[in-house]
């Protein structure tokens, strides 16, 4: 009995720690304010050659000195960042360097027209796992005001249930994998997505119920 309780507490503690890390690191300033797409691609290529347990991934402050000697401009920018931003650079560059296109998991309420993004990633499994982690994040839950944001809460609850049970969403709702711009992906990956402004382009394709399907996500100001 005690072991079960301890295991439960450990799991909850790990969830809170991941949530705090997400908030403290990935809610910081925009990565693209410091490095452009080409420079991030370079960092991603360097990272792809490292082992998963590389010393510099555990201690990001060492990354530039150990691995960016051939790129003095990137190295100088990276070393001038604070520790949290260095973590953000490595976290997002690792993901950006993976195979596949940048995608968003977009939840849609066809009755109200409400749309929200619940995950960013490069494959179905990754998107679903991140969406579940995000929807179960204790800090994210505190950001939703139930009395005034009931429609958003209902949409997220339905998406969460659908992902857990691997079943289609209720008729009013839907969840789609949608291609997104590289800039949007790098600006918002791992961040809290509820209030992220975005532009959703709707394609000509329809679902089985005859409803329009979103086709592309970009930043609001693009």
C-alpha positions in Angstrom: 0.0 0.0 0.0 2.7 2.4 1.0 4.6 1.6 -2.2 1.6 2.4 -4.3 1.1 5.7 -2.6 4.8 6.5 -3.0 4.6 5.6 -6.7 1.6 7.9 -7.2 3.3 10.8 -5.4 6.4 10.3 -7.4 4.4 10.4 -10.6 2.6 13.5 -9.6 5.9 15.1 -8.5 7.5 14.3 -11.9 4.5 15.8 -13.7 4.8 19.0 -11.7 8.5 19.2 -12.3 8.0 18.9 -16.1 5.3 21.5 -15.9 7.5 23.9 -14.1 10.4 23.3 -16.6 8.0 24.0 -19.5 6.8 27.2 -17.9 10.3 28.5 -16.7 12.2 27.6 -20.0 9.7 27.7 -22.8 7.7 30.7 -21.8 10.8 32.9 -22.1 11.6 35.2 -25.0 11.1 34.0 -28.6 14.0 31.9 -29.8 13.9 33.6 -33.3 14.7 36.9 -31.6 18.3 35.6 -31.3 18.9 33.0 -34.0 17.5 32.8 -37.5 16.2 29.6 -39.2 19.5 28.9 -40.8 21.4 29.2 -37.6 19.0 26.9 -35.8 19.3 24.4 -38.6 23.0 24.4 -38.1 22.6 23.8 -34.3 20.2 21.0 -35.1 22.7 19.4 -37.5 25.4 19.6 -34.8 23.0 18.1 -32.2 22.1 15.2 -34.5 25.7 14.0 -34.4 25.7 13.8 -30.6 24.7 10.9 -28.4 21.4 11.2 -26.6 23.2 11.3 -23.2 25.9 13.8 -24.4 27.4 15.9 -21.5 26.5 19.2 -23.2 22.8 18.2 -23.3 22.8 17.9 -19.5 24.9 21.0 -19.1 23.9 23.3 -21.9 26.3 26.1 -20.9 29.1 23.9 -22.3 27.5 23.3 -25.7 29.0 26.2 -27.7 32.5 25.7 -26.4 32.5 22.0 -27.1 30.6 21.9 -30.4 30.3 25.3 -32.1 33.9 26.2 -32.6 33.4 26.1 -36.4 30.5 28.6 -36.1 31.9 31.6 -34.1 28.9 33.9 -34.8 26.4 31.3 -33.5 28.7 30.4 -30.6 28.9 34.0 -29.5 25.1 34.5 -29.6 24.6 31.2 -27.7 27.1 32.0 -25.0 25.5 35.4 -24.5 22.1 33.8 -23.7 21.0 33.0 -20.1 20.8 29.4 -19.0 17.0 29.1 -19.7 17.4 30.4 -23.2 20.3 28.0 -23.9 18.0 25.1 -22.8 15.3 26.4 -25.1 17.7 26.5 -28.1 18.8 22.9 -27.5 15.3 21.6 -26.8 13.8 23.1 -29.9 16.7 22.5 -32.2 16.7 18.8 -31.3 13.1 18.6 -32.3 13.5 20.8 -35.4 16.2 18.5 -36.7 14.0 15.4 -36.6 12.7 13.9 -39.9 9.3 15.1 -41.1 7.4 18.3 -41.5 6.5 20.6 -38.7 2.9 20.0 -37.6 0.3 21.2 -35.1 -2.5 19.2 -33.5 -5.5 21.5 -33.8 -8.7 21.1 -31.9 -11.9 22.5 -33.5 -15.4 23.2 -32.1 -17.5 23.4 -35.2 -20.5 24.7 -33.3 -18.9 27.7 -31.8 -16.0 28.2 -34.3 -13.5 27.9 -31.5 -10.0 26.5 -32.4 -7.0 25.9 -30.3 -3.6 24.1 -30.7 -2.8 21.3 -28.2 0.6 20.1 -29.4 3.4 20.6 -31.9 5.6 17.8 -33.3 6.6 15.8 -36.3 4.7 12.6 -36.1 1.3 11.2 -34.9 2.6 9.5 -31.8 4.6 12.5 -30.7 1.7 14.8 -31.2 -0.7 12.7 -29.2 1.7 12.1 -26.3 2.5 15.8 -26.1 -1.2 16.7 -26.3 -2.0 14.4 -23.4 0.9 15.8 -21.4 -0.2 19.3 -22.1 -3.9 18.7 -21.4 -3.0 17.1 -18.0 -0.5 19.8 -17.1 -1.5 21.2 -13.7 -0.3 24.7 -14.6 -2.2 24.7 -17.8 -5.4 23.8 -16.0 -5.0 26.8 -13.7 -4.9 29.1 -16.7 -8.5 28.3 -17.8 -11.3 30.2 -16.1 -14.2 27.7 -16.1 -17.1 30.2 -15.7 -16.0 32.4 -18.6 -14.2 29.9 -20.8 -16.6 26.9 -20.6 -16.5 26.4 -24.4 -12.7 26.1 -24.3 -12.8 23.8 -21.3 -15.4 21.6 -23.0 -13.3 21.4 -26.2 -10.1 20.4 -24.3 -12.0 17.9 -22.2 -13.4 16.2 -25.3 -10.0 16.1 -27.1 -8.4 14.7 -24.0 -11.1 11.9 -23.7 -10.8 11.2 -27.5 -7.0 10.8 -27.3 -7.2 8.6 -24.2 -9.8 6.3 -25.7 -8.4 6.4 -29.2 -11.9 7.2 -30.5 -13.2 10.0 -32.8 -14.3 13.1 -31.1 -18.0 13.9 -30.6 -19.7 15.3 -33.7 -19.4 18.9 -32.5 -15.6 18.5 -32.2 -12.6 17.4 -34.2 -8.9 17.2 -33.9 -6.5 17.4 -36.9 -2.8 17.1 -37.7 -2.1 20.3 -39.6 1.2 21.5 -41.2 2.6 24.6 -39.7 5.3 27.1 -40.6 8.9 26.4 -39.3 8.8 29.8 -37.6 5.6 29.0 -35.7 7.0 25.6 -34.7 10.2 27.0 -33.3 8.5 29.9 -31.6 6.0 27.9 -29.7 7.2 24.3 -29.3 6.8 23.1 -25.7 5.2 26.4 -24.7 1.8 26.9 -23.2 -0.5 27.1 -26.2 -3.8 28.4 -24.9 -3.2 32.0 -25.6 -0.8 31.7 -28.6 -2.2 33.7 -31.5 -2.3 32.0 -34.8 -3.8 32.0 -38.3 -5.5 28.9 -39.5 -5.9 28.4 -43.2 -8.8 26.2 -44.3 -8.4 23.9 -47.2 -10.9 22.7 -49.9 -10.9 19.2 -48.5 -13.9 18.1 -46.4 -14.3 15.4 -43.7 -16.9 12.6 -43.7 -19.5 15.0 -42.3 -18.8 17.6 -45.0 -17.0 20.0 -42.7 -14.0 22.0 -43.9 -10.6 20.7 -42.7 -7.8 23.1 -41.7 -4.7 22.9 -43.8 -2.0 25.2 -42.4 -1.0 27.1 -39.3 1.1 30.3 -39.1 1.7 33.1 -36.7 -1.0 35.7 -36.5 1.1 38.5 -37.9 2.3 36.6 -41.0 
